[in-house]
Amino acid sequence: MAAKISPYIFLFISLILFGLIQANISFGNFGPIVVIAMIVCPIIALVLGMKNSGKGKWFSIIISAVVFLTVSLLGIIGAGFLNEF
């Protein structure tokens, strides 16, 4: 049972961290760790989702990939704006 919901827990953690950053909550010295966790959590969810079976497997794989690509793309865009092309 826990193996089937664990990918969604990691996705939820990633989305909560993303929401906290969007709300301008400062993490101080832990900021880089939070950003890395936002990228690593969907990867872990993707790996755990591949171990599932049935329709939930494909749903968790697709959602994990979308979250990973979205967070990565927004990170790249944000880094670009910080460097002021």
Contacts in CASP RR format, 6 or more apart in sequence:
PFRMAT RR
TARGET T0000
AUTHOR 0000-0000-0000
METHOD contacts of the structure
MODEL  1
MAAKISPYIFLFISLILFGLIQANISFGNFGPIVVIAMIVCPIIALVLGM
KNSGKGKWFSIIISAVVFLTVSLLGIIGAGFLNEF
3 48 0 8 1.000
3 51 0 8 1.000
3 52 0 8 1.000
4 52 0 8 1.000
4 56 0 8 1.000
6 45 0 8 1.000
6 48 0 8 1.000
7 44 0 8 1.000
7 45 0 8 1.000
7 46 0 8 1.000
7 48 0 8 1.000
7 49 0 8 1.000
7 52 0 8 1.000
7 60 0 8 1.000
7 64 0 8 1.000
8 45 0 8 1.000
8 60 0 8 1.000
10 41 0 8 1.000
10 42 0 8 1.000
10 44 0 8 1.000
10 45 0 8 1.000
10 48 0 8 1.000
11 41 0 8 1.000
11 42 0 8 1.000
11 45 0 8 1.000
11 60 0 8 1.000
11 63 0 8 1.000
11 64 0 8 1.000
11 67 0 8 1.000
13 37 0 8 1.000
13 41 0 8 1.000
14 37 0 8 1.000
14 38 0 8 1.000
14 41 0 8 1.000
14 42 0 8 1.000
14 45 0 8 1.000
14 67 0 8 1.000
14 71 0 8 1.000
15 67 0 8 1.000
17 34 0 8 1.000
17 37 0 8 1.000
17 38 0 8 1.000
17 41 0 8 1.000
18 38 0 8 1.000
18 71 0 8 1.000
20 27 0 8 1.000
20 34 0 8 1.000
21 27 0 8 1.000
21 34 0 8 1.000
21 35 0 8 1.000
21 38 0 8 1.000
27 33 0 8 1.000
27 34 0 8 1.000
35 75 0 8 1.000
38 71 0 8 1.000
39 68 0 8 1.000
39 71 0 8 1.000
39 72 0 8 1.000
42 64 0 8 1.000
42 65 0 8 1.000
42 67 0 8 1.000
42 68 0 8 1.000
42 71 0 8 1.000
43 64 0 8 1.000
43 68 0 8 1.000
45 60 0 8 1.000
45 63 0 8 1.000
45 64 0 8 1.000
45 67 0 8 1.000
46 60 0 8 1.000
46 61 0 8 1.000
46 64 0 8 1.000
46 65 0 8 1.000
46 68 0 8 1.000
48 60 0 8 1.000
49 56 0 8 1.000
49 57 0 8 1.000
49 60 0 8 1.000
49 61 0 8 1.000
49 64 0 8 1.000
50 57 0 8 1.000
50 61 0 8 1.000
52 60 0 8 1.000
END
